[in-house]
Amino acid sequence: YKPSLGYALEGAGFVWHKFDQSYIPRKGDISVQHNNCHHVEIIDGYDSVTGKVTIWSWGKVYKKLPATRTIDNLQNRMSGYWRKES
């Protein structure tokens, strides 16, 4: 992570949100894990019935992308997210 990443995202219309328990994943959200931007995941989809979140990830190698997480697993590790607001 470099500060220039945040500036570039903000310049593209993304807004930083600190994670809270009311978070509902939305396609295009950029999730930040581990409170220090160590791990970034882009949300590709969310099924509220099954609680499965489809993600594309940097910082961890998956055998197959996109990967799937449970909503609890995603939220338990999140510190915040960027969301396209404009």
All heavy atoms as an XYZ file, in Angstrom:
706
protein
N       0.834     -1.193      0.000
C       0.000      0.000      0.000
C       0.866      1.238      0.000
O       1.846      1.320      0.712
C      -0.922      0.026      1.215
C      -1.705      1.303      1.311
C      -2.809      1.485      0.497
C      -1.326      2.303      2.171
C      -3.538      2.664      0.554
C      -2.043      3.482      2.241
C      -3.153      3.661      1.433
O      -3.856      4.813      1.493
N       0.469      2.203     -0.790
C       1.120      3.506     -0.819
C       0.023      4.563     -0.732
O      -1.074      4.353     -1.259
C       1.898      3.686     -2.115
C       3.050      2.728     -2.259
C       3.771      2.962     -3.554
C       4.884      1.942     -3.687
N       5.598      2.061     -4.939
N       0.290      5.691     -0.079
C      -0.726      6.747     -0.005
C      -1.259      7.151     -1.368
O      -2.417      7.539     -1.491
C       0.009      7.898      0.675
C       1.064      7.238      1.492
C       1.495      6.036      0.666
N      -0.441      7.036     -2.404
C      -0.894      7.431     -3.739
C      -2.092      6.586     -4.200
O      -2.900      7.046     -4.993
C       0.243      7.339     -4.745
O       0.770      6.025     -4.798
N      -2.220      5.361     -3.689
C      -3.378      4.528     -4.035
C      -4.663      5.187     -3.552
O      -5.632      5.307     -4.294
C      -3.245      3.129     -3.427
C      -4.478      2.229     -3.563
C      -4.817      1.972     -5.022
C      -4.258      0.929     -2.823
N      -4.675      5.622     -2.303
C      -5.856      6.310     -1.764
C      -6.178      7.572     -2.534
O      -7.346      7.836     -2.849
N      -5.165      8.353     -2.874
C      -5.395      9.586     -3.637
C      -5.973      9.280     -5.018
O      -6.874      9.970     -5.491
C      -4.102     10.381     -3.800
C      -3.497     10.841     -2.493
C      -2.137     10.692     -2.256
C      -4.279     11.401     -1.486
C      -1.567     11.099     -1.059
C      -3.715     11.808     -0.282
C      -2.366     11.653     -0.080
O      -1.808     12.054      1.099
N      -5.461      8.233     -5.649
C      -5.960      7.856     -6.978
C      -7.413      7.392     -6.904
O      -8.229      7.753     -7.753
C      -5.084      6.767     -7.589
N      -7.739      6.601     -5.884
C      -9.118      6.136     -5.726
C     -10.057      7.308     -5.455
O     -11.136      7.397     -6.036
C      -9.211      5.096     -4.612
C      -8.613      3.739     -4.955
C      -8.479      2.881     -3.708
C      -9.441      3.035     -6.008
N      -9.651      8.197     -4.582
C     -10.481      9.372     -4.296
C     -10.659     10.229     -5.544
O     -11.752     10.730     -5.802
C      -9.871     10.175     -3.160
C      -9.982      9.447     -1.836
C      -9.158     10.063     -0.724
O      -8.537     11.138     -0.937
O      -9.126      9.465      0.366
N      -9.617     10.365     -6.337
C      -9.700     11.123     -7.585
C     -10.639     10.484     -8.593
O     -11.180     11.153     -9.462
N     -10.855      9.176     -8.457
C     -11.747      8.450     -9.365
C     -13.175      8.362     -8.819
O     -14.011      7.665     -9.375
C     -11.201      7.044     -9.614
N     -13.448      9.052     -7.698
C     -14.809      9.084     -7.175
C     -15.098      8.093     -6.056
O     -16.241      7.953     -5.639
N     -14.079      7.403     -5.559
C     -14.285      6.485     -4.440
C     -14.207      7.264     -3.128
O     -13.454      8.228     -3.014
C     -13.220      5.382     -4.421
C     -13.430      4.310     -5.449
C     -12.971      4.477     -6.749
C     -14.084      3.124     -5.134
C     -13.145      3.487     -7.703
C     -14.268      2.139     -6.077
C     -13.793      2.323     -7.370
N     -14.978      6.812     -2.141
C     -14.989      7.425     -0.815
C     -14.601      6.365      0.197
O     -15.103      5.234      0.142
C     -16.385      8.000     -0.490
C     -16.440      8.545      0.930
C     -16.770      9.072     -1.502
N     -13.706      6.721      1.127
C     -13.268      5.798      2.175
C     -14.331      5.712      3.265
O     -14.880      6.720      3.708
C     -11.950      6.264      2.791
C     -11.561      5.442      3.980
C     -11.633      5.822      5.286
C     -11.069      4.100      3.979
N     -11.209      4.793      6.103
C     -10.855      3.731      5.318
C     -10.785      3.181      2.971
C     -10.369      2.482      5.682
C     -10.297      1.936      3.341
C     -10.100      1.601      4.665
N     -14.634      4.481      3.679
C     -15.568      4.223      4.778
C     -14.885      3.317      5.784
O     -14.346      2.271      5.402
C     -16.824      3.504      4.275
C     -17.602      4.289      3.268
N     -18.566      5.207      3.630
C     -17.554      4.310      1.916
C     -19.086      5.746      2.541
N     -18.490      5.218      1.485
N     -14.925      3.687      7.042
C     -14.428      2.809      8.095
C     -15.475      1.715      8.288
O     -16.671      1.976      8.253
C     -14.220      3.601      9.379
C     -13.580      2.796     10.465
C     -13.207      3.700     11.626
C     -12.709      2.900     12.787
N     -11.344      2.529     12.728
N     -15.023      0.492      8.452
C     -15.939     -0.634      8.589
C     -16.794     -0.497      9.838
O     -16.322     -0.109     10.893
C     -15.148     -1.952      8.657
C     -16.024     -3.122      9.004
C     -16.876     -3.653      8.061
C     -16.033     -3.645     10.279
C     -17.710     -4.719      8.379
C     -16.855     -4.707     10.607
C     -17.695     -5.241      9.650
N     -18.084     -0.847      9.705
C     -18.955     -1.054     10.861
C     -19.852     -2.246     10.560
O     -19.939     -2.710      9.425
C     -19.749      0.198     11.237
C     -20.775      0.614     10.181
O     -21.376     -0.266      9.527
O     -20.985      1.819     10.024
N     -20.514     -2.759     11.565
C     -21.280     -4.005     11.445
C     -22.473     -3.896     10.499
O     -23.038     -4.910     10.112
C     -21.743     -4.478     12.825
C     -20.614     -4.956     13.708
C     -19.889     -6.168     13.138
O     -20.484     -7.063     12.544
N     -18.573     -6.190     13.298
N     -22.860     -2.693     10.102
C     -23.994     -2.553      9.178
C     -23.562     -2.660      7.714
O     -24.399     -2.560      6.819
C     -24.700     -1.211      9.413
O     -23.835     -0.136      9.097
N     -22.267     -2.894      7.467
C     -21.755     -2.968      6.097
C     -22.409     -4.102      5.309
O     -22.488     -5.235      5.771
C     -20.236     -3.187      6.116
C     -19.652     -3.469      4.745
C     -19.577     -2.466      3.786
C     -19.194     -4.730      4.414
C     -19.052     -2.712      2.531
C     -18.655     -4.992      3.165
C     -18.595     -3.976      2.232
O     -18.072     -4.236      0.985
N     -22.893     -3.766      4.123
C     -23.411     -4.744      3.167
C     -22.556     -4.617      1.911
O     -22.485     -3.537      1.317
C     -24.891     -4.486      2.840
C     -25.727     -4.632      4.107
C     -25.375     -5.443      1.745
C     -27.172     -4.221      3.948
N     -21.860     -5.692      1.516
C     -20.987     -5.623      0.344
C     -21.753     -5.235     -0.914
O     -22.886     -5.658     -1.119
C     -20.445     -7.048      0.215
C     -20.646     -7.667      1.541
C     -21.864     -7.018      2.116
N     -21.114     -4.431     -1.733
C     -21.673     -4.025     -3.016
C     -20.608     -4.249     -4.087
O     -19.427     -3.965     -3.868
C     -22.057     -2.548     -2.975
C     -22.786     -2.108     -4.219
C     -23.047     -0.618     -4.277
N     -23.759     -0.098     -3.141
C     -23.861      1.210     -2.882
N     -23.284      2.099     -3.668
N     -24.524      1.620     -1.840
N     -21.039     -4.738     -5.240
C     -20.104     -4.965     -6.347
C     -19.313     -3.687     -6.612
O     -19.883     -2.608     -6.715
C     -20.855     -5.397     -7.604
C     -19.932     -5.751     -8.738
C     -20.673     -6.318     -9.927
C     -19.665     -6.713    -10.987
N     -20.213     -7.674    -11.921
N     -18.002     -3.840     -6.695
C     -17.124     -2.715     -6.951
C     -16.477     -2.142     -5.707
O     -15.530     -1.362     -5.803
N     -16.971     -2.509     -4.504
C     -16.319     -2.060     -3.275
C     -14.900     -2.606     -3.230
O     -14.638     -3.718     -3.689
C     -17.051     -2.575     -2.030
C     -18.358     -1.867     -1.749
O     -18.689     -0.896     -2.452
O     -19.058     -2.312     -0.811
N     -13.996     -1.837     -2.668
C     -12.620     -2.274     -2.483
C     -12.404     -2.416     -0.982
O     -12.318     -1.431     -0.255
C     -11.627     -1.284     -3.112
C     -11.915     -1.159     -4.609
C     -10.193     -1.727     -2.845
C     -11.141     -0.073     -5.304
N     -12.361     -3.647     -0.538
C     -12.262     -3.981      0.872
C     -10.802     -3.988      1.317
O      -9.942     -4.513      0.625
C     -12.876     -5.368      1.088
O     -12.500     -5.904      2.322
N     -10.551     -3.395      2.486
C      -9.202     -3.375      3.048
C      -9.206     -4.249      4.297
O     -10.032     -4.080      5.191
C      -8.771     -1.938      3.380
C      -7.404     -1.925      4.035
C      -8.777     -1.091      2.124
N      -8.277     -5.189      4.339
C      -8.211     -6.157      5.432
C      -7.046     -5.835      6.365
O      -6.041     -5.275      5.945
C      -8.006     -7.559      4.855
C      -9.011     -7.952      3.787
C     -10.368     -8.269      4.350
O     -10.487     -8.996      5.329
N     -11.393     -7.719      3.747
N      -7.185     -6.207      7.606
C      -6.104     -6.178      8.610
C      -5.677     -4.792      9.052
O      -4.550     -4.609      9.478
C      -4.875     -6.952      8.120
C      -5.158     -8.360      7.753
N      -5.693     -9.265      8.618
C      -4.988     -9.013      6.585
C      -5.834    -10.423      8.020
N      -5.422    -10.300      6.778
N      -6.528     -3.804      8.964
C      -6.301     -2.472      9.533
C      -5.080     -1.717      9.014
O      -4.770     -0.657      9.508
C      -6.216     -2.552     11.058
C      -7.534     -2.961     11.659
O      -8.572     -2.480     11.254
N      -7.495     -3.863     12.610
N      -4.356     -2.245      8.055
C      -3.180     -1.505      7.581
C      -3.005     -1.609      6.075
O      -1.911     -1.466      5.574
C      -1.919     -1.990      8.295
C      -1.636     -3.457      8.016
O      -2.355     -4.096      7.256
N      -0.603     -3.981      8.616
N      -4.089     -1.862      5.386
C      -4.072     -1.960      3.922
C      -3.142     -3.062      3.442
O      -2.614     -3.001      2.339
C      -3.705     -0.624      3.285
S      -4.888      0.670      3.649
N      -2.916     -4.058      4.270
C      -2.039     -5.164      3.907
C      -2.659     -6.039      2.830
O      -1.950     -6.644      2.042
C      -1.736     -5.999      5.151
C      -0.955     -7.236      4.875
N       0.381     -7.203      4.521
C      -1.312     -8.539      4.872
C       0.802     -8.437      4.326
N      -0.201     -9.259      4.525
N      -3.960     -6.113      2.804
C      -4.643     -7.039      1.908
C      -5.864     -6.329      1.323
O      -6.693     -5.822      2.061
C      -5.062     -8.267      2.720
C      -5.597     -9.377      1.904
N      -4.799    -10.298      1.280
C      -6.869     -9.727      1.608
C      -5.551    -11.190      0.642
N      -6.806    -10.848      0.824
N      -5.952     -6.277      0.018
C      -7.041     -5.579     -0.667
C      -7.848     -6.584     -1.481
O      -7.286     -7.442     -2.153
C      -6.464     -4.484     -1.601
C      -7.557     -3.819     -2.399
C      -5.693     -3.457     -0.791
N      -9.163     -6.482     -1.393
C     -10.053     -7.350     -2.163
C     -11.122     -6.510     -2.837
O     -11.667     -5.589     -2.230
C     -10.722     -8.375     -1.246
C      -9.741     -9.295     -0.578
C     -10.372    -10.257      0.400
O     -11.493    -10.025      0.886
O      -9.716    -11.260      0.682
N     -11.423     -6.824     -4.082
C     -12.500     -6.145     -4.798
C     -13.723     -7.056     -4.752
O     -13.653     -8.230     -5.118
C     -12.108     -5.842     -6.250
C     -10.918     -4.880     -6.266
C     -13.294     -5.239     -7.003
C     -10.376     -4.591     -7.641
N     -14.826     -6.496     -4.297
C     -16.069     -7.256     -4.199
C     -16.673     -7.380     -5.598
O     -16.889     -6.386     -6.290
C     -17.083     -6.559     -3.259
C     -16.464     -6.255     -1.890
C     -18.366     -7.380     -3.149
C     -15.986     -7.424     -1.101
N     -16.950     -8.622     -5.997
C     -17.549     -8.887     -7.303
C     -19.040     -9.186     -7.188
O     -19.785     -9.026     -8.134
C     -16.821    -10.049     -7.981
C     -17.207    -10.203     -9.436
O     -17.300     -9.177    -10.139
O     -17.426    -11.340     -9.872
N     -19.479     -9.621     -6.019
C     -20.891     -9.912     -5.827
C     -21.162    -10.367     -4.412
O     -20.259    -10.766     -3.687
N     -22.429    -10.285     -4.019
C     -22.840    -10.717     -2.687
C     -24.217    -11.344     -2.783
O     -25.147    -10.757     -3.333
C     -22.859     -9.536     -1.729
C     -23.458     -9.841     -0.377
C     -22.958    -10.873      0.401
C     -24.518     -9.101      0.119
C     -23.500    -11.161      1.646
C     -25.061     -9.369      1.358
C     -24.547    -10.400      2.121
O     -25.083    -10.677      3.342
N     -24.365    -12.546     -2.239
C     -25.642    -13.241     -2.181
C     -26.113    -13.201     -0.729
O     -25.585    -13.910      0.128
C     -25.476    -14.686     -2.647
C     -26.782    -15.448     -2.700
O     -27.707    -15.124     -1.924
O     -26.880    -16.385     -3.515
N     -27.091    -12.351     -0.446
C     -27.552    -12.172      0.930
C     -28.266    -13.402      1.477
O     -28.337    -13.591      2.686
C     -28.462    -10.949      1.036
O     -29.602    -11.117      0.218
N     -28.761    -14.260      0.607
C     -29.440    -15.483      1.053
C     -28.433    -16.490      1.596
O     -28.606    -17.056      2.679
C     -30.278    -16.101     -0.091
C     -30.874    -17.435      0.340
C     -31.359    -15.135     -0.549
N     -27.341    -16.707      0.872
C     -26.335    -17.689      1.297
C     -25.228    -17.073      2.150
O     -24.483    -17.794      2.806
C     -25.671    -18.357      0.079
O     -24.939    -17.364     -0.659
C     -26.697    -19.037     -0.805
N     -25.101    -15.748      2.118
C     -24.033    -15.083      2.851
C     -22.679    -15.208      2.183
O     -21.650    -14.983      2.798
N     -22.659    -15.539      0.895
C     -21.398    -15.702      0.155
C     -21.030    -14.411     -0.564
O     -21.857    -13.774     -1.209
C     -21.506    -16.832     -0.873
C     -21.820    -18.184     -0.276
C     -20.656    -18.728      0.498
C     -20.996    -20.101      1.050
N     -19.930    -20.700      1.771
N     -19.757    -14.038     -0.434
C     -19.212    -12.855     -1.082
C     -18.177    -13.316     -2.094
O     -17.263    -14.071     -1.754
C     -18.548    -11.908     -0.060
C     -18.043    -10.648     -0.744
C     -19.504    -11.571      1.065
N     -18.311    -12.893     -3.336
C     -17.340    -13.222     -4.377
C     -16.341    -12.077     -4.455
O     -16.726    -10.911     -4.533
C     -18.048    -13.406     -5.729
O     -19.086    -14.361     -5.576
C     -17.081    -13.873     -6.796
N     -15.050    -12.425     -4.423
C     -14.010    -11.402     -4.388
C     -12.887    -11.697     -5.379
O     -12.660    -12.837     -5.769
C     -13.396    -11.257     -2.972
C     -12.842    -12.601     -2.445
C     -14.408    -10.724     -1.994
C     -11.376    -12.670     -2.444
N     -12.200    -10.636     -5.772
C     -10.911    -10.701     -6.467
C      -9.914    -10.166     -5.460
O     -10.206     -9.215     -4.737
C     -10.924     -9.843     -7.725
C     -11.846    -10.384     -8.768
C     -13.184    -10.166     -8.859
C     -11.506    -11.258     -9.830
N     -13.702    -10.846     -9.929
C     -12.691    -11.526    -10.545
C     -10.325    -11.838    -10.264
C     -12.723    -12.339    -11.663
C     -10.363    -12.646    -11.379
C     -11.552    -12.893    -12.070
N      -8.757    -10.769     -5.367
C      -7.872    -10.475     -4.254
C      -6.433    -10.213     -4.672
O      -5.925    -10.815     -5.600
C      -7.897    -11.651     -3.285
O      -7.040    -11.429     -2.202
N      -5.798     -9.313     -3.926
C      -4.353     -9.103     -3.985
C      -3.819     -9.430     -2.596
O      -4.485     -9.244     -1.613
C      -4.013     -7.658     -4.304
C      -4.189     -7.325     -5.730
C      -3.231     -7.299     -6.684
C      -5.406     -6.984     -6.394
N      -3.770     -6.950     -7.899
C      -5.107     -6.759     -7.740
C      -6.727     -6.849     -5.985
C      -6.061     -6.398     -8.675
C      -7.672     -6.502     -6.899
C      -7.330     -6.279     -8.227
N      -2.615     -9.915     -2.520
C      -1.994    -10.184     -1.235
C      -2.073    -11.634     -0.824
O      -1.438    -12.056      0.111
N      -2.893    -12.419     -1.505
C      -3.005    -13.841     -1.223
C      -3.233    -14.539     -2.551
O      -3.993    -14.061     -3.377
C      -4.158    -14.126     -0.272
C      -4.290    -15.598      0.058
C      -5.381    -15.840      1.093
C      -5.489    -17.317      1.390
N      -6.495    -17.612      2.391
N      -2.606    -15.673     -2.735
C      -2.773    -16.404     -3.984
C      -3.900    -17.420     -3.812
O      -3.863    -18.245     -2.911
C      -1.465    -17.125     -4.378
C      -1.668    -17.957     -5.621
C      -0.352    -16.113     -4.585
N      -4.883    -17.324     -4.654
C      -5.977    -18.289     -4.675
C      -5.760    -19.217     -5.857
O      -5.243    -18.801     -6.880
C      -7.326    -17.581     -4.828
C      -7.757    -16.843     -3.585
C      -7.478    -15.496     -3.429
C      -8.434    -17.504     -2.571
C      -7.880    -14.812     -2.290
C      -8.839    -16.831     -1.431
C      -8.563    -15.481     -1.302
O      -8.950    -14.814     -0.180
N      -6.203    -20.451     -5.732
C      -6.081    -21.387     -6.844
C      -7.028    -21.016     -7.969
O      -6.802    -21.348     -9.119
C      -6.366    -22.814     -6.367
C      -5.292    -23.338     -5.432
C      -5.583    -24.743     -5.006
C      -4.504    -25.214     -4.051
N      -4.740    -26.563     -3.572
N      -8.111    -20.332     -7.629
C      -9.101    -19.970     -8.627
C      -9.677    -18.595     -8.270
O     -10.021    -18.348     -7.119
C     -10.216    -21.017     -8.630
C     -11.331    -20.738     -9.602
C     -12.406    -21.805     -9.499
C     -13.596    -21.414    -10.332
N     -14.735    -22.282    -10.099
N      -9.747    -17.732     -9.255
C     -10.368    -16.425     -9.058
C     -11.541    -16.282    -10.009
O     -11.476    -16.779    -11.120
C      -9.364    -15.304     -9.315
C      -8.307    -15.113     -8.244
C      -7.284    -14.070     -8.690
C      -8.914    -14.693     -6.922
N     -12.607    -15.645     -9.626
C     -12.797    -15.044     -8.321
C     -12.952    -16.108     -7.228
O     -13.338    -17.231     -7.498
C     -14.078    -14.226     -8.476
C     -14.824    -14.888     -9.582
C     -13.779    -15.471    -10.491
N     -12.653    -15.707     -6.001
C     -12.776    -16.590     -4.844
C     -14.059    -16.252     -4.094
O     -14.657    -15.199     -4.313
C     -11.572    -16.426     -3.932
N     -14.460    -17.136     -3.202
C     -15.667    -16.920     -2.409
C     -15.312    -16.913     -0.931
O     -14.527    -17.727     -0.469
C     -16.705    -18.027     -2.684
O     -16.988    -18.050     -4.079
C     -17.988    -17.773     -1.936
N     -15.908    -15.978     -0.206
C     -15.775    -15.885      1.252
C     -17.180    -15.872      1.850
O     -18.129    -15.500      1.181
C     -15.161    -14.548      1.663
C     -13.738    -14.378      1.418
C     -13.359    -13.026      2.066
N     -11.958    -12.777      1.913
C     -11.034    -13.290      2.677
N     -11.348    -14.076      3.660
N      -9.773    -13.019      2.459
N     -17.256    -16.174      3.127
C     -18.528    -15.943      3.818
C     -18.544    -14.480      4.244
O     -17.488    -13.859      4.420
C     -18.681    -16.831      5.064
O     -17.676    -16.466      6.013
C     -18.587    -18.307      4.718
N     -19.731    -13.933      4.418
C     -19.838    -12.548      4.853
C     -19.174    -12.365      6.215
O     -18.496    -11.374      6.462
C     -21.311    -12.069      4.864
C     -21.406    -10.573      5.206
C     -22.152    -12.862      5.820
C     -20.866     -9.656      4.169
N     -19.317    -13.345      7.114
C     -18.690    -13.245      8.439
C     -17.173    -13.194      8.331
O     -16.515    -12.407      9.010
C     -19.105    -14.415      9.334
C     -20.562    -14.355      9.735
O     -21.151    -13.252      9.703
O     -21.117    -15.407     10.086
N     -16.601    -14.042      7.468
C     -15.149    -14.061      7.286
C     -14.658    -12.733      6.737
O     -13.644    -12.198      7.181
C     -14.752    -15.223      6.378
C     -13.262    -15.316      6.188
O     -12.742    -14.780      5.210
N     -12.584    -15.975      7.108
N     -15.374    -12.190      5.775
C     -14.998    -10.902      5.193
C     -15.043     -9.813      6.260
O     -14.089     -9.068      6.446
C     -15.938    -10.549      4.041
C     -15.667     -9.214      3.353
C     -14.516     -9.348      2.363
C     -16.905     -8.702      2.663
N     -16.158     -9.734      6.985
C     -16.340     -8.667      7.960
C     -15.409     -8.791      9.158
O     -14.966     -7.779      9.699
C     -17.791     -8.629      8.433
C     -18.735     -8.156      7.358
C     -20.177     -8.124      7.817
O     -20.557     -8.805      8.762
N     -20.987     -7.338      7.137
N     -15.084     -9.980      9.574
C     -14.214    -10.167     10.736
C     -12.800     -9.657     10.493
O     -12.073     -9.410     11.448
C     -14.169    -11.631     11.159
C     -15.428    -12.071     11.848
O     -16.165    -11.255     12.392
N     -15.693    -13.355     11.828
N     -12.421     -9.509      9.245
C     -11.054     -9.095      8.918
C     -10.980     -7.672      8.373
O      -9.906     -7.148      8.153
C     -10.476    -10.067      7.892
C     -10.448    -11.499      8.412
C     -10.023    -12.468      7.352
N      -8.721    -12.102      6.850
C      -8.309    -12.352      5.617
N      -9.088    -12.970      4.771
N      -7.117    -11.998      5.221
N     -12.122     -7.036      8.138
C     -12.148     -5.732      7.476
C     -11.826     -4.580      8.409
O     -12.264     -4.565      9.547
C     -13.554     -5.466      6.925
C     -13.708     -5.757      5.483
S     -15.395     -5.424      4.962
C     -15.196     -3.790      4.345
N     -11.102     -3.611      7.880
C     -10.928     -2.357      8.608
C     -11.696     -1.222      7.930
O     -12.054     -0.247      8.573
C      -9.449     -1.997      8.707
O      -8.881     -1.887      7.429
N     -11.942     -1.366      6.645
C     -12.686     -0.341      5.928
C     -12.778     -0.689      4.452
O     -12.335     -1.766      4.024
N     -13.380      0.216      3.691
C     -13.561     -0.038      2.261
C     -13.723      1.279      1.510
O     -14.136      2.288      2.065
C     -14.758     -0.946      2.013
C     -16.074     -0.364      2.500
C     -16.936      0.275      1.633
C     -16.444     -0.462      3.834
C     -18.132      0.819      2.073
C     -17.630      0.066      4.295
C     -18.473      0.715      3.405
O     -19.646      1.258      3.855
N     -13.335      1.236      0.241
C     -13.618      2.342     -0.665
C     -14.859      1.955     -1.460
O     -15.009      0.812     -1.894
C     -12.470      2.565     -1.646
C     -11.339      3.349     -1.099
C     -11.297      4.698     -0.856
C     -10.043      2.866     -0.762
N     -10.068      5.059     -0.392
C      -9.272      3.942     -0.321
C      -9.463      1.602     -0.785
C      -7.959      3.824      0.088
C      -8.155      1.465     -0.383
C      -7.414      2.571      0.045
N     -15.743      2.912     -1.667
C     -16.946      2.676     -2.475
C     -17.098      3.838     -3.442
O     -16.947      4.990     -3.097
C     -18.183      2.577     -1.580
C     -19.466      2.383     -2.381
C     -20.643      2.096     -1.494
N     -20.611      0.687     -1.106
C     -21.405      0.152     -0.192
N     -22.278      0.891      0.440
N     -21.311     -1.133      0.094
N     -17.439      3.493     -4.667
C     -17.661      4.509     -5.714
C     -18.945      5.243     -5.358
O     -20.016      4.658     -5.289
C     -17.775      3.830     -7.074
C     -17.869      4.773     -8.224
C     -16.513      5.272     -8.610
C     -16.586      5.941     -9.963
N     -15.321      6.262    -10.500
N     -18.835      6.527     -5.106
C     -19.994      7.326     -4.671
C     -20.486      8.274     -5.753
O     -21.559      8.820     -5.631
C     -19.640      8.124     -3.413
C     -19.206      7.269     -2.246
C     -20.335      6.532     -1.561
O     -21.515      6.813     -1.858
O     -20.045      5.674     -0.722
N     -19.667      8.505     -6.773
C     -20.110      9.456     -7.801
C     -20.020      8.843     -9.169
O     -19.494      7.806     -9.383
C     -19.261     10.702     -7.749
O     -17.895     10.410     -7.895
